[in-house]
């Protein structure tokens, strides 16, 4: 065969292999599924797994490492800003009995023991926040944070938000008010997010959106992807 014929044959073989590879990838993508009512997150591999599709990742801190979260406010000249440190993420354990007892006492009901949805487990995210902005700032964790299992993100439900409010009330009554009640510049306080993931899974990352919502009018907000160590 001539050199020209050999070149065209090799080119045809390469095109065929590329076509087969693309079809296989599309079929694999079509058959993938996410458990429950979870929100599908971004790529399935690489450093940005857990970030919303198309979101800009501002940083990838670990537990115990602080990061600055700037949040738009009504006063554009003075956006709210916090230094946030994720201190602990506990999954598969009951909610804090001291918090539950305090909540029951405040409403005059007997102490209850909340349970997660069937097949789910609670994840409690404990954080420390310092207001590094120029004015008093409020921040509501549940609207802007997800806990992720690889490429699947779970947000806080309405029931979970009520439990998180119990944590905020408890710590406020201990003299440690957090961002739910507002923090002045230079003040710090605790915050807790309560979320649920499948009981057989382990959390891998947390997503913190730089907004009061996970997604804005133009798409997902930029944010920080906190790295967790499932083995710990």
LUMNUZA-752404 format. One record per atom (N, C-alpha, C, CB): x, z negated, y; residue in three letters. Coordinates in steps of 0.02 Angstrom, whole numbers, padded with zeros to 5 digits, always signed. Atoms other than C-alpha are relative to their C-alpha. Glycine has a CB too. Layout:
N
XZYALA...
This chain:
232
+00042+00000-00060UNK+00000+00000+00000UNK+00044+00000+00063UNK-00048-00062+00000UNK-00039-00003-00061UNK+00062+00038+00177UNK+00000-00067+00036UNK-00027+00055+00047UNK-00003+00062-00039UNK+00111-00099+00299UNK-00064-00008+00040UNK+00061+00001+00048UNK+00062+00003-00038UNK-00043-00054+00405UNK-00057-00025-00044UNK-00017+00068+00029UNK+00054+00021+00046UNK-00159-00074+00253UNK+00007-00073-00019UNK+00001+00042-00063UNK-00010+00070+00018UNK-00081-00241+00205UNK-00020-00046+00057UNK+00074-00013-00018UNK+00017+00042-00058UNK-00106-00307+00382UNK-00075-00008+00006UNK+00028+00030+00065UNK+00073+00004-00005UNK-00292-00263+00385UNK-00030-00042-00057UNK-00031+00070-00001UNK+00025+00040+00057UNK-00317-00340+00212UNK+00009-00074+00013UNK+00036+00020-00065UNK-00013+00071-00015UNK-00237-00503+00265UNK-00047-00026+00053UNK+00072-00011+00022UNK+00046+00020-00053UNK-00343-00507+00423UNK-00070-00011-00027UNK-00001+00054+00055UNK+00067+00008+00029UNK-00503-00481+00324UNK-00006-00062-00041UNK-00017+00060-00043UNK+00001+00061+00041UNK-00459-00622+00204UNK-00005-00062+00045UNK+00063-00004-00044UNK+00001+00057-00046UNK-00427-00741+00350UNK-00068-00009+00031UNK+00053+00008+00055UNK+00067+00004-00029UNK-00595-00700+00431UNK-00049-00029-00050UNK-00024+00068+00024UNK+00046+00025+00051UNK-00686-00732+00268UNK+00009-00074-00011UNK+00011+00037-00066UNK-00012+00071+00009UNK-00602-00901+00246UNK-00027-00041+00058UNK+00075-00014-00009UNK+00026+00036-00058UNK-00646-00953+00424UNK-00076-00004-00002UNK+00022+00034+00065UNK+00073-00001+00004UNK-00828-00902+00397UNK-00025-00050-00051UNK-00025+00070-00018UNK+00020+00047+00052UNK-00841-01003+00236UNK+00009-00072+00024UNK+00039+00011-00064UNK-00013+00067-00025UNK-00763-01155+00321UNK-00053-00021+00051UNK+00069-00005+00032UNK+00051+00016-00050UNK-00885-01147+00468UNK-00067-00013-00031UNK-00006+00056+00051UNK+00064+00010+00033UNK-01036-01131+00354UNK-00002-00066-00036UNK-00015+00057-00049UNK-00002+00064+00035UNK-00980-01279+00250UNK-00007-00058+00047UNK+00065-00007-00039UNK+00005+00054-00049UNK-00959-01387+00405UNK-00070-00006+00026UNK+00048+00012+00058UNK+00068+00003-00025UNK-01132-01340+00468UNK-00046-00031-00051UNK-00025+00069+00019UNK+00042+00029+00052UNK-01212-01383+00302UNK+00010-00074-00006UNK+00014+00033-00067UNK-00014+00072+00003UNK-01124-01551+00299UNK-00033-00036+00056UNK+00075-00012+00000UNK+00030+00032-00058UNK-01185-01589+00475UNK-00076-00005-00007UNK+00017+00038+00063UNK+00072-00001+00007UNK-01364-01541+00432UNK-00025-00053-00048UNK-00023+00067-00022UNK+00023+00047+00050UNK-01373-01659+00284UNK+00016-00072+00018UNK+00031+00016-00066UNK-00017+00069-00019UNK-01301-01812+00375UNK-00062-00034+00028UNK+00058-00001+00051UNK+00057+00037-00027UNK-01424-01949+00422UNK+00022-00068+00023UNK-00056-00006-00053UNK-00014+00067-00026UNK-01427-02114+00515UNK-00052-00048-00025UNK+00004+00000+00077UNK+00048+00048+00027UNK-01507-02272+00446UNK-00047-00026+00053UNK+00036-00058-00032UNK+00048+00034-00043UNK-01664-02347+00522UNK-00014+00036+00064UNK+00025-00068+00015UNK+00015-00029-00066UNK-01703-02321+00705UNK+00062-00001+00045UNK-00056-00038+00033UNK-00062+00004-00038UNK-01521-02320+00758UNK+00007+00060+00045UNK+00059-00005-00047UNK-00014-00054-00046UNK-01457-02214+00900UNK+00063+00036-00024UNK+00009-00026+00073UNK-00061-00033+00022UNK-01334-02080+00838UNK+00052-00001+00055UNK-00014+00073-00022UNK-00053+00005-00050UNK-01168-02105+00925UNK+00041+00064-00001UNK+00045-00062-00014UNK-00039-00060-00011UNK-01024-01985+00955UNK+00035+00025-00062UNK+00051-00012+00054UNK-00037-00030+00055UNK-00890-01910+00844UNK+00003-00047-00060UNK+00070+00018+00022UNK-00003+00039+00062UNK-00876-01966+00663UNK+00070-00020-00018UNK-00030+00039-00056UNK-00068+00020+00012UNK-00688-01985+00672UNK+00038+00001+00066UNK+00035+00047-00052UNK-00040+00002-00061UNK-00553-02020+00800UNK-00011-00064+00039UNK-00014+00059+00043UNK+00001+00063-00038UNK-00531-02153+00935UNK-00065-00013+00037UNK+00055-00001+00049UNK+00062+00009-00039UNK-00702-02125+01017UNK-00062-00010-00042UNK-00010+00060+00044UNK+00058+00012+00042UNK-00815-02162+00868UNK-00038-00061+00026UNK+00021-00010-00074UNK+00041+00054-00027UNK-00958-02269+00934UNK-00020+00012+00072UNK+00037-00065-00005UNK+00019-00017-00069UNK-00962-02195+01110UNK-00058+00050-00002UNK+00060+00028+00039UNK+00055-00048-00002UNK-01122-02101+01157UNK+00027+00071+00007UNK-00048-00016+00057UNK-00022-00069-00006UNK-01106-01912+01142UNK+00009+00022+00073UNK-00048+00047-00036UNK-00013-00025-00068UNK-01026-01841+01299UNK+00020-00052+00050UNK-00060+00034+00024UNK-00017+00053-00047UNK-00988-02010+01377UNK+00076-00003+00010UNK-00026-00068-00024UNK-00071+00009-00015UNK-00821-02036+01464UNK+00021-00071-00020UNK+00014+00012+00075UNK-00025+00065+00023UNK-00723-02177+01380UNK+00054-00023+00050UNK+00030+00004-00073UNK-00045+00026-00052UNK-00640-02281+01516UNK+00056-00043-00029UNK-00039-00041+00050UNK-00050+00042+00031UNK-00545-02395+01397UNK-00021-00020-00069UNK+00014-00062+00042UNK+00013+00021+00069UNK-00531-02461+01220UNK+00031-00070-00012UNK+00029+00051-00050UNK-00029+00067+00007UNK-00496-02649+01237UNK-00018-00031-00068UNK-00025-00046+00056UNK+00014+00038+00061UNK-00489-02767+01089UNK-00035-00065+00019UNK+00066-00014-00039UNK+00029+00066-00011UNK-00579-02933+01069UNK+00054-00045+00030UNK-00029-00030-00067UNK-00048+00044-00033UNK-00495-03057+01185UNK+00036+00032+00058UNK+00050-00024-00049UNK-00031-00035-00056UNK-00435-02923+01308UNK-00053+00015+00053UNK+00034+00066-00025UNK+00049-00011-00054UNK-00521-02914+01477UNK+00001+00072+00023UNK+00016-00047+00060UNK+00005-00066-00029UNK-00581-02753+01555UNK-00048-00003+00059UNK-00024+00052-00053UNK+00041+00000-00060UNK-00659-02712+01723UNK-00058+00048-00008UNK+00042+00019+00062UNK+00060-00040+00004UNK-00838-02650+01722UNK-00032+00004+00069UNK-00051-00029-00053UNK+00030-00011-00066UNK-00900-02576+01886UNK-00070+00030-00009UNK+00045+00046+00044UNK+00070-00020+00010UNK-01089-02558+01897UNK-00031+00018+00067UNK-00040-00057-00033UNK+00033-00021-00061UNK-01186-02461+02028UNK-00051-00051+00023UNK-00033+00070-00009UNK+00050+00046-00028UNK-01293-02567+02143UNK-00038+00035+00056UNK+00034-00066+00026UNK+00038-00028-00055UNK-01419-02537+02282UNK+00045+00015+00060UNK-00057-00046+00020UNK-00048-00010-00054UNK-01276-02554+02406UNK+00060+00039-00029UNK+00024-00068+00031UNK-00052-00042+00029UNK-01163-02407+02359UNK+00069-00019+00024UNK-00014+00073+00015UNK-00065+00019-00027UNK-01025-02474+02469UNK+00028-00062-00034UNK-00004-00013+00075UNK-00022+00060+00035UNK-01018-02634+02366UNK-00028-00002-00071UNK-00022-00063+00039UNK+00024+00001+00069UNK-01044-02595+02182UNK+00018-00067-00033UNK+00030+00058-00040UNK-00014+00061+00037UNK-01053-02742+02064UNK+00059+00012-00047UNK-00062-00023-00040UNK-00059-00008+00043UNK-00892-02772+01968UNK+00014-00066-00035UNK+00062+00022+00042UNK-00015+00059+00041UNK-00850-02892+01827UNK+00064+00013-00040UNK-00059-00017-00047UNK-00051+00001+00052UNK-00697-02933+01726UNK-00033-00031-00061UNK+00066-00039+00023UNK+00035+00023+00060UNK-00768-02949+01551UNK+00049-00009-00057UNK-00055+00050-00020UNK-00039+00012+00060UNK-00688-03025+01398UNK-00048-00015-00057UNK+00051-00058+00009UNK+00038+00015+00061UNK-00773-03014+01228UNK+00038-00052-00038UNK-00013+00065-00044UNK-00035+00056+00032UNK-00729-03182+01152UNK-00011-00002-00075UNK-00022-00065+00032UNK+00014+00007+00071UNK-00814-03170+00984UNK-00060+00044-00017UNK-00014-00074-00019UNK+00057-00036+00027UNK-00931-03063+00879UNK-00014-00029-00069UNK+00013+00079-00002UNK+00018+00033+00063UNK-01021-03156+00739UNK-00061+00034-00029UNK-00013-00075+00010UNK+00056-00033+00034UNK-01131-03061+00616UNK-00015-00036-00065UNK+00017+00075-00013UNK+00020+00029+00064UNK-01230-03123+00468UNK-00011-00074-00001UNK+00050+00016-00051UNK+00010+00072-00005UNK-01250-03302+00531UNK-00065-00014+00038UNK+00061-00034+00035UNK+00060+00019-00039UNK-01405-03394+00596UNK+00017-00007+00074UNK-00031-00066-00027UNK-00011+00012-00070UNK-01427-03409+00783UNK+00017-00073+00012UNK-00062+00020+00041UNK-00025+00067-00015UNK-01351-03562+00866UNK-00056-00051+00000UNK+00037+00000+00069UNK+00054+00050+00003UNK-01459-03714+00819UNK-00008-00039+00065UNK+00012-00047-00057UNK+00006+00036-00064UNK-01419-03800+00985UNK-00041+00040+00050UNK+00071-00015+00030UNK+00038-00043-00044UNK-01489-03651+01079UNK-00074+00000-00020UNK+00028+00071-00001UNK+00070-00001+00024UNK-01645-03646+00970UNK-00035-00065+00014UNK-00001+00015-00075UNK+00030+00066-00014UNK-01675-03833+00988UNK-00016-00007+00074UNK+00047-00057-00023UNK+00012+00003-00072UNK-01658-03819+01177UNK-00059+00042+00020UNK+00062+00023+00038UNK+00056-00045-00016UNK-01780-03673+01183UNK-00066-00032-00022UNK+00010+00068-00034UNK+00061+00032+00025UNK-01906-03767+01076UNK-00020-00059+00043UNK+00009-00022-00073UNK+00014+00059-00041UNK-01892-03923+01183UNK-00028+00021+00068UNK+00064-00041+00010UNK+00021-00021-00067UNK-01916-03826+01345UNK-00072+00025+00001UNK+00046+00054+00026UNK+00070-00024+00003UNK-02083-03753+01286UNK-00045-00048-00038UNK-00002+00070-00032UNK+00040+00050+00034UNK-02140-03906+01190UNK-00020+00018-00071UNK-00060-00013+00039UNK+00015-00019+00069UNK-02141-03820+01019UNK+00053-00027-00047UNK-00005+00077-00006UNK-00050+00023+00048UNK-02055-03878+00861UNK+00055+00052-00008UNK-00032-00015-00068UNK-00056-00045+00009UNK-01884-03804+00823UNK-00017+00053-00052UNK+00063-00039-00020UNK+00012-00055+00046UNK-01899-03633+00743UNK+00066+00029-00023UNK-00045+00054+00032UNK-00061-00032+00025UNK-01775-03534+00641UNK-00012+00075-00003UNK+00019-00028-00070UNK+00012-00072-00001UNK-01784-03351+00692UNK+00037+00036-00056UNK+00020+00029+00068UNK-00032-00040+00052UNK-01746-03225+00557UNK+00002+00073+00023UNK-00038-00006-00067UNK-00004-00071-00019UNK-01689-03044+00579UNK-00052+00042-00037UNK+00071+00027-00013UNK+00044-00046+00035UNK-01791-02894+00526UNK+00022+00007-00072UNK-00001+00069+00035UNK-00016-00009+00071UNK-01800-02856+00341UNK+00059+00048-00009UNK-00062+00025-00038UNK-00058-00042+00013UNK-01634-02787+00281UNK+00052-00001+00056UNK-00021+00068-00012UNK-00046+00003-00057UNK-01547-02832+00446UNK+00034-00068+00004UNK-00039+00014+00066UNK-00035+00062-00014UNK-01426-02966+00506UNK+00011-00004+00075UNK+00068-00003-00038UNK-00015+00010-00071UNK-01400-03041+00678UNK+00075+00010+00013UNK-00022-00071+00022UNK-00067+00000-00027UNK-01242-03002+00775UNK-00003-00032+00069UNK+00030+00074+00003UNK-00002+00035-00064UNK-01205-03121+00919UNK+00067+00016+00034UNK-00009-00078-00008UNK-00060-00018-00038UNK-01082-03057+01050UNK+00007-00049+00057UNK-00005+00074+00027UNK-00013+00050-00052UNK-01008-03196+01157UNK+00052+00028+00049UNK+00024-00066-00032UNK-00043-00028-00051UNK-00929-03144+01322UNK+00012-00049+00057UNK-00030+00064+00028UNK-00015+00036-00062UNK-00846-03220+01475UNK+00004+00051+00056UNK+00067-00041-00006UNK+00002-00047-00056UNK-00880-03135+01643UNK+00025-00033+00064UNK-00070+00027+00009UNK-00023+00021-00066UNK-00792-03153+01810UNK-00021+00053+00051UNK+00078-00010+00002UNK+00021-00047-00052UNK-00870-03075+01965UNK+00060+00016+00045UNK-00059-00031+00043UNK-00056-00021-00041UNK-00731-02975+02047UNK-00023+00049+00055UNK+00054+00034-00044UNK+00028-00042-00052UNK-00848-02884+02167UNK-00002-00035+00067UNK-00069+00022-00019UNK+00003+00025-00069UNK-00892-02915+02349UNK-00065-00036+00017UNK+00011+00057+00048UNK+00065+00032-00013UNK-01067-02989+02329UNK-00026-00030-00065UNK-00050+00051+00030UNK+00032+00029+00059UNK-01178-03088+02212UNK-00024+00057-00046UNK-00058-00047+00019UNK+00018-00053+00047UNK-01211-02987+02054UNK-00036-00027-00061UNK+00063+00038-00021UNK+00035+00014+00062UNK-01333-02992+01911UNK+00018+00054-00051UNK-00077-00004+00011UNK-00012-00049+00053UNK-01304-02908+01744UNK-00039-00022-00062UNK+00076+00006-00016UNK+00040+00014+00059UNK-01422-02897+01596UNK+00029+00039-00059UNK-00076+00019+00011UNK-00041-00029+00053UNK-01323-02867+01438UNK-00038+00050-00042UNK+00027-00055-00044UNK+00036-00038+00051UNK-01459-02796+01327UNK-00012+00073+00018UNK-00063-00032-00013UNK+00016-00069-00020UNK-01490-02638+01430UNK+00061+00045+00001UNK-00031-00001+00067UNK-00060-00039-00011UNK-01309-02582+01433UNK+00053-00007-00055UNK+00030-00018+00065UNK-00049+00013+00053UNK-01224-02636+01270UNK-00029+00019-00068UNK+00021-00074+00000UNK+00020-00012+00070UNK-01232-02575+01089UNK+00055-00028-00045UNK-00011+00076-00014UNK-00049+00016+00053UNK-01149-02638+00931UNK-00003+00059-00049UNK-00017-00070-00036UNK-00004-00062+00039UNK-01090-02495+00822UNK+00028-00012-00070UNK+00043+00050+00036UNK-00027-00003+00068UNK-01063-02468+00637UNK+00026+00072-00008UNK-00055-00018-00056UNK-00031-00066+00000UNK-00941-02322+00638UNK-00034+00044+00054UNK-00005+00034-00069UNK+00028-00046-00049UNK-01038-02178+00721UNK-00074-00012+00014UNK+00010+00071-00022UNK+00070+00017-00011UNK-01208-02266+00728UNK-00005-00061+00045UNK-00037-00012-00067UNK+00005+00052-00051UNK-01258-02373+00878UNK-00067-00036-00003UNK+00011+00029+00070UNK+00060+00041+00001UNK-01384-02516+00881UNK-00006-00037+00066UNK+00001-00050-00060UNK+00011+00033-00064UNK-01459-02580+01043UNK-00045-00062-00009UNK-00032+00049+00051UNK+00037+00062+00003UNK-01548-02743+01083UNK-00076+00013+00003UNK+00020-00047+00056UNK+00072-00007+00001UNK-01733-02751+01038UNK-00032-00050+00049UNK-00029-00010-00071UNK+00035+00046-00045UNK-01865-02840+01144UNK+00003-00072-00027UNK-00073+00022+00010UNK-00004+00067+00031UNK-01865-02986+01021UNK+00070-00028+00008UNK-00019+00003-00074UNK-00069+00023-00008UNK-01676-02995+01024UNK+00014-00020+00072UNK+00049+00056-00022UNK-00010+00017-00071UNK-01681-02996+01214UNK-00027-00070+00016UNK-00035+00052+00045UNK+00028+00067-00010UNK-01791-03152+01207UNK+00049-00053-00026UNK-00068-00007-00035UNK-00050+00047+00026UNK-01660-03238+01097UNK+00060-00005+00047UNK+00023+00022-00071UNK-00057+00000-00047UNK-01522-03186+01218UNK-00018-00040+00063UNK+00019+00072+00019UNK+00022+00039-00058UNK-01626-03262+01360UNK+00004-00075-00015UNK-00071+00019+00019UNK-00006+00070+00020UNK-01631-03426+01262UNK+00072-00024+00007UNK-00024-00010-00072UNK-00071+00018-00008UNK-01440-03424+01258UNK+00017-00009+00073UNK+00045+00054-00031UNK-00014+00005-00072UNK-01433-03393+01446UNK-00029-00064+00029UNK-00029+00061+00038UNK+00031+00062-00024UNK-01554-03537+01479UNK+00039-00062-00023UNK-00073-00005-00024UNK-00037+00057+00027UNK-01458-03655+01366UNK+00065-00012+00040UNK+00017+00011-00074UNK-00064+00008-00034UNK-01289-03622+01449UNK-00009-00016+00074UNK+00043+00063-00009UNK+00014+00017-00070UNK-01365-03630+01622UNK-00014-00075+00007UNK-00059+00040+00026UNK+00015+00072-00002UNK-01431-03804+01584UNK+00061-00043-00017UNK-00056-00016-00048UNK-00063+00036+00012UNK-01256-03852+01526UNK+00047+00006+00061UNK+00035+00028-00062UNK-00040-00007-00060UNK-01194-03807+01700UNK+00044+00062+00001UNK+00043-00060+00009UNK-00040-00062+00004UNK-01123-03636+01651UNK-00046+00060+00005UNK+00042+00002-00066UNK+00045-00057-00011UNK-01238-03506+01726UNK+00039+00065-00007UNK-00034-00005+00068UNK-00032-00065+00009UNK-01200-03327+01681UNK-00030+00053+00044UNK-00005+00020-00072UNK+00022-00055-00044UNK-01237-03156+01755UNK-00075+00012+00000UNK+00034+00063-00020UNK+00073-00007+00000UNK-01421-03164+01705UNK-00030-00031+00063UNK-00031-00032-00063UNK+00024+00036-00059UNK-01446-03287+01849UNK+00036+00020+00063UNK+00006-00074-00010UNK-00039-00021-00058UNK-01319-03204+01963UNK+00064-00040+00007UNK-00041-00006+00063UNK-00065+00031-00011UNK-01136-03240+01993UNK+00027+00021+00068UNK+00051+00018-00056UNK-00031-00015-00064UNK-01054-03252+02165UNK+00071+00026-00011UNK+00001-00063+00044UNK-00069-00023+00007UNK-00886-03169+02197UNK+00048-00057-00016UNK+00023+00035+00065UNK-00047+00052+00020UNK-00749-03267+02111UNK-00027-00050-00050UNK+00024-00037+00058UNK+00030+00046+00048UNK-00872-03359+01997UNK-00002+00033-00069UNK-00071-00020+00022UNK+00001-00026+00068UNK-00874-03342+01809UNK-00052-00037-00041UNK+00069-00005-00033UNK+00049+00032+00043UNK-00996-03381+01670UNK-00007+00037-00066UNK-00068-00005+00035UNK+00007-00031+00066UNK-01044-03344+01490UNK-00060+00048-00003UNK-00008-00053-00054UNK+00057-00045+00014UNK-01157-03205+01426UNK+00000+00013-00075UNK+00006+00067+00040UNK+00007-00013+00072UNK-01225-03167+01253UNK-00047+00058-00011UNK-00027-00063-00037UNK+00044-00054+00023UNK-01297-03012+01173UNK-00019-00014-00072UNK+00034+00070+00007UNK+00025+00008+00069UNK-01405-03026+01016UNK-00024+00068-00024UNK-00057-00054-00003UNK+00018-00065+00026UNK-01418-02869+00912UNK-00005-00005-00076UNK+00052+00055+00020UNK+00008+00000+00073UNK-01459-02823+00732UNK+00026+00064-00030UNK-00075-00010-00019UNK-00025-00057+00038UNK-01371-02710+00608UNK-00019-00010-00073UNK+00078+00009+00009UNK+00016+00009+00072UNK-01402-02677+00421UNK+00043-00055-00030UNK+00011+00065-00038UNK-00035+00059+00027UNK-01355-02830+00320UNK+00060+00017-00043UNK-00048-00042-00039UNK-00056-00020+00043UNK-01236-02733+00207UNK+00057+00032+00040UNK-00024+00048-00054UNK-00049-00035-00041UNK-01137-02660+00354UNK+00042-00049+00040UNK-00034+00049+00047UNK-00043+00038-00044UNK-00995-02721+00465UNK+00007+00036+00067UNK+00069-00011-00032UNK-00007-00030-00066UNK-00985-02692+00652UNK+00072+00022+00011UNK-00021-00050+00056UNK-00067-00028-00011UNK-00837-02585+00707UNK+00020+00004+00073UNK+00004+00068-00031UNK-00014-00004-00072UNK-00851-02565+00897UNK-00060-00025+00040UNK+00018+00072+00021UNK+00052+00014-00048UNK-00953-02616+01049UNK+00006+00050+00056UNK+00004-00074+00027UNK-00001-00046-00057UNK-01003-02498+01190UNK-00029-00036+00060UNK-00040+00065-00015UNK+00021+00030-00063UNK-01016-02564+01369UNK-00007+00056+00051UNK+00050-00055+00025UNK+00011-00052-00049UNK-01095-02439+01488UNK+00012-00026+00071UNK-00071+00029-00006UNK-00013+00018-00070UNK-01042-02440+01671UNK-00063+00012+00042UNK+00060+00039+00028UNK+00064-00008-00034UNK-01222-02451+01728UNK-00046-00055-00023UNK-00031+00071-00014UNK+00050+00047+00025UNK-01378-02555+01708UNK-00037+00029-00059UNK-00050-00018+00056UNK+00031-00033+00057UNK-01433-02429+01576UNK+00053+00038-00039UNK-00056+00048+00023UNK-00047-00037+00042UNK-01348-02340+01431UNK+00005+00073+00022UNK-00021-00004-00072UNK+00000-00071-00019UNK-01398-02169+01497UNK-00034+00008+00068UNK-00036+00042-00052UNK+00027-00013-00066UNK-01429-02109+01674UNK-00035+00067+00003UNK+00054-00003+00052UNK+00037-00062-00007UNK-01521-01958+01744UNK+00042+00062-00018UNK-00024+00007+00071UNK-00043-00058+00017UNK-01371-01844+01711UNK+00032-00005-00068UNK+00053+00007+00053UNK-00029+00007+00066UNK-01330-01907+01537UNK+00029-00069-00011UNK+00053+00052-00011UNK-00027+00066+00015UNK-01237-02052+01456UNK+00050-00023+00052UNK+00033+00000-00069UNK-00045+00028-00049UNK-01146-02167+01574UNK+00070-00011-00030UNK-00028-00067+00027UNK-00067+00017+00025UNK-00957-02191+01559UNK+00002-00074-00019UNK+00055+00016+00052UNK-00004+00070+00021UNK-00902-02354+01480UNK+00062-00017-00039UNK-00060-00017-00041UNK-00057+00026+00038UNK-00782-02457+01377UNK-00020-00008-00073UNK+00026-00067+00028UNK+00013+00004+00072UNK-00770-02450+01187UNK+00044-00056-00028UNK+00015+00068-00035UNK-00038+00058+00024UNK-00718-02623+01125UNK+00011+00006-00075UNK-00038-00066+00017UNK-00019-00008+00070UNK-00625-02616+00960UNK-00007-00066-00038UNK+00072+00027-00006UNK+00008+00059+00042UNK-00676-02739+00824UNK+00040+00009-00064UNK-00074-00014-00016UNK-00035-00002+00064UNK-00584-02783+00665UNK-00048-00024-00054UNK+00066-00043+00001UNK+00050+00022+00051UNK-00713-02784+00523UNK+00029-00049-00050UNK-00027+00060-00036UNK-00030+00044+00051UNK-00589-02870+00407UNK+00002-00072+00022UNK+00070+00024-00016UNK-00004+00068-00025UNK-00586-03022+00521UNK-00068-00033+00005UNK+00032-00002+00068UNK
